[in-house]
Amino acid sequence: MRIVDRFSFARGAEVLERYHADELAQIEAAIAAIDGESCRVKRTNERGRSGLLYSPIAINYCLLEKQLYLDGWDSAERKLTLRERFPATGYDRRIPMSMDGIKNRVGLESQFGKYAFLEYDVLAKMPIYERRGLIDVGVEIAPVSRLRSEMSSGIGDFERVVTNLIHRGERSDDFPVLILGINVDTPGTVRPVGVAYDGEVEPNLRGNRPGPSA
């Protein structure tokens, strides 16, 4: 697979290049190593789509399980639980939270879920992890619109989240994030043997639910 575009939010690219160049290089290399066509394994009955689609589960398996987790991104600190008590209702709210990876205070999200999750990662989840003292900068991976068009409906894309962030604008206390837009290799690309998905074809998907992000 390949990185098609990048968007630096709140100086995310500058922070990574200055303080975390090794971690960024690991993420870039892991994306480049994925055999994207091996991840076209999701059957669908959705209207307007036919045949096999690219699978979020397969892409994330190749990226995380087969590569980045083996390089130290699978840390205990990437999972935490938020708790808050509401006296007016007598309710104790418990929210389990998980980030795809953390290494040397760099947070990673590979997001192929519903479109709202992209903004949530950048504007809510990553700042929460920063407040807990776990990360200083984030990397968000998202499909570009061309790849998203060959995935299940409802999935967000790079162009959407970047458009929203540009029109929202940056604020002085925003958390720094680099957003990477990825796609499969162009047809005819000659590349070395990559990391391929070797699982089974996923079952039929009905309705508008996208595949899980991990």
C-alpha positions in Angstrom: 0.0 0.0 0.0 1.1 3.6 -0.2 0.7 7.0 1.4 -1.1 9.2 -1.0 -1.4 12.4 1.1 -0.6 13.9 4.5 -2.1 16.6 6.7 -0.4 18.1 9.6 -2.8 19.3 12.3 -1.5 21.5 15.1 2.1 20.9 13.9 1.9 17.1 14.1 4.3 16.6 11.2 6.9 18.9 12.7 6.7 17.3 16.2 7.1 13.8 14.7 10.0 14.8 12.4 11.9 16.5 15.1 11.4 14.2 18.1 10.0 10.9 16.7 11.4 10.3 13.3 12.1 6.6 14.0 8.5 5.9 15.0 7.2 7.7 12.0 9.6 5.8 9.7 8.3 2.5 11.2 4.7 3.4 10.4 5.6 4.5 6.9 7.5 1.3 6.2 4.7 -0.9 7.6 2.1 0.8 5.3 4.4 0.4 2.3 5.0 -3.3 3.0 1.3 -4.3 2.9 0.1 -6.2 -0.1 -3.2 -4.3 -0.5 -4.8 -6.7 -3.0 -4.5 -9.6 -0.5 -6.9 -7.5 1.7 -9.7 -7.6 -0.8 -11.6 -10.3 1.0 -14.9 -8.8 2.2 -18.1 -10.1 0.5 -21.0 -7.6 0.4 -24.7 -7.5 -0.5 -24.8 -3.7 -0.2 -26.6 -1.9 -2.9 -24.3 -0.4 -5.5 -21.4 -2.7 -4.5 -20.6 -6.1 -5.7 -17.8 -8.7 -5.5 -15.1 -8.4 -2.9 -14.3 -5.2 -1.1 -11.2 -4.2 0.8 -11.4 -5.4 4.4 -10.6 -3.1 7.4 -9.8 -6.2 9.5 -7.4 -7.5 6.9 -5.6 -4.2 6.4 -5.2 -3.6 10.2 -4.1 -7.2 10.7 -1.3 -6.7 8.1 -0.3 -3.3 9.6 -0.6 -4.0 13.3 -0.5 -7.8 14.1 2.0 -8.7 11.5 4.3 -5.7 11.8 3.9 -2.8 14.3 3.0 -4.9 17.3 6.2 -6.9 16.7 8.1 -3.7 16.8 6.9 -2.6 20.3 3.6 -0.7 19.5 1.5 -3.2 21.5 1.9 -1.6 24.9 -0.3 -2.1 28.0 -0.8 1.7 28.2 -2.8 1.7 24.9 -5.8 0.4 26.8 -7.5 2.4 29.6 -10.9 3.0 31.2 -12.6 6.3 31.8 -14.9 6.5 34.9 -17.3 9.2 35.9 -20.1 9.4 38.5 -23.3 11.3 37.9 -25.0 12.1 41.2 -28.2 13.4 39.6 -28.9 10.0 38.1 -26.9 7.8 40.4 -25.1 6.4 37.5 -21.5 5.4 37.3 -20.3 5.6 33.7 -17.5 3.3 32.6 -16.0 3.7 29.1 -13.3 1.2 28.0 -10.9 2.9 25.5 -8.2 1.5 23.3 -5.7 3.1 21.0 -4.3 1.0 18.2 -0.7 1.5 19.3 1.6 3.5 21.5 5.4 3.6 21.3 7.7 6.2 22.9 4.8 8.6 23.5 3.5 8.4 19.9 -0.1 7.4 19.6 -1.3 5.5 16.6 -4.9 5.1 15.2 -5.6 3.1 12.0 -9.1 4.2 11.4 -11.4 2.3 9.0 -14.6 2.7 11.0 -17.5 5.0 10.7 -16.6 8.5 9.5 -17.2 10.2 12.8 -14.5 8.2 14.5 -11.8 10.1 12.6 -12.7 13.5 14.2 -13.2 11.7 17.5 -9.7 10.3 17.4 -8.1 13.6 16.6 -10.2 15.9 18.8 -11.2 13.7 21.8 -9.4 10.3 22.2 -5.8 11.5 21.6 -6.1 14.6 23.8 -7.5 12.2 26.6 -4.4 10.1 26.2 -2.2 13.2 26.4 -3.9 14.3 29.5 -3.2 10.9 31.1 0.5 11.5 30.3 0.7 8.7 27.8 1.4 10.4 24.4 2.8 13.7 23.1 1.8 13.4 19.4 -0.4 11.2 17.3 -0.6 9.6 13.9 -4.0 8.9 12.3 -4.2 6.6 9.3 -7.3 6.8 7.0 -8.2 5.6 3.6 -8.4 8.2 0.8 -11.7 8.5 -0.9 -10.6 6.3 -3.8 -9.9 3.4 -1.5 -13.0 4.1 0.7 -15.2 3.8 -2.5 -14.1 0.1 -2.6 -14.9 -0.6 1.1 -18.1 -1.0 3.0 -20.4 2.1 3.2 -20.2 4.4 6.1 -16.4 4.4 6.4 -14.7 7.8 6.8 -12.0 9.0 4.5 -8.9 11.3 4.6 -10.4 14.0 2.5 -13.5 14.3 4.8 -11.6 14.6 8.1 -9.1 17.0 6.6 -11.9 19.2 5.2 -13.6 19.3 8.6 -10.4 20.2 10.4 -9.5 22.9 8.0 -12.9 24.6 8.3 -12.9 24.1 12.1 -9.5 25.7 12.3 -6.7 25.2 14.8 -6.7 26.4 18.4 -3.7 27.0 20.7 -4.4 23.9 22.8 -5.1 21.5 20.0 -3.2 18.2 20.1 -0.6 17.6 17.3 -1.6 14.9 14.9 -0.3 13.8 11.5 -3.0 12.3 9.3 -1.9 9.9 6.6 -4.2 9.1 3.6 -3.5 5.7 2.2 -4.5 3.7 -0.9 -3.6 0.4 -2.5 -0.7 0.4 -5.0 -1.5 1.5 -8.5 -2.0 -1.3 -11.0 1.2 -2.6 -12.5 3.3 -1.4 -9.6 6.4 -3.6 -9.3 7.2 -4.1 -5.6 9.1 -6.6 -3.4 7.1 -9.4 -1.7 5.0 -7.6 0.9 3.0 -8.5 4.0 -0.1 -10.3 2.9 -3.3 -11.1 4.6 -3.6 -14.9 4.8 -7.0 -15.2 6.5 -10.3 -16.4 5.2 -12.8 -14.4 3.0 -15.1 -12.4 5.3 -18.8 -13.3 5.3 -21.5 -11.3 3.6 -22.2 -7.8 5.0 -25.7 -6.5 4.8 -26.9 -3.0 5.5 -24.7 0.0 6.1 -22.4 -1.1 8.9 -18.7 -0.8 8.0 -16.2 -3.3 9.2 -14.6 -2.8 12.6 -11.4 -0.7 12.6 -9.3 -3.4 14.3 
